[in-house]
Amino acid sequence: MQLDWFTTVAQIVNFLILVALLKRFLYGPIVRAMDSRAAHIAARVREAEDKLAVAEQQTTLYHDRLHELDARRDALLMQAREEAEAQRQHLLEQARQDVQQAQARWRTVL
């Protein structure tokens, strides 16, 4: 079997043309689509990270506010208890005085 140089060279040229066409019309668009998709995914990841950072800041802020409100509530409850105890002591003292005055009047009447 003899090698036909013209056919061999033609096949090599056809192969190179095929590779060039595949690169231009198939490989190039696929690579561009993959790059575009990777850029889109990266942008969405950055957006999600930004939203996560904002959410964490808001969570921290709300926890701080919650602790502040708890402290204020505790302080107000303590103040109300103290005022109620003071009022109770005042009313008890007033009741004792009224009882003593009533007893004094009964004694004078008797």
Secondary structure, 3 states (H helix, E strand, C coil): CCCCHHHHHHHHHHHHHHHHHHHHHHHHHHHHHHHHHHHHHHHHHHHHHHHHHHHHHHHHHHHHHHHHHHHHHHHHHHHHHHHHHHHHHHHHHHHHHHHHHHHHHHHHHC
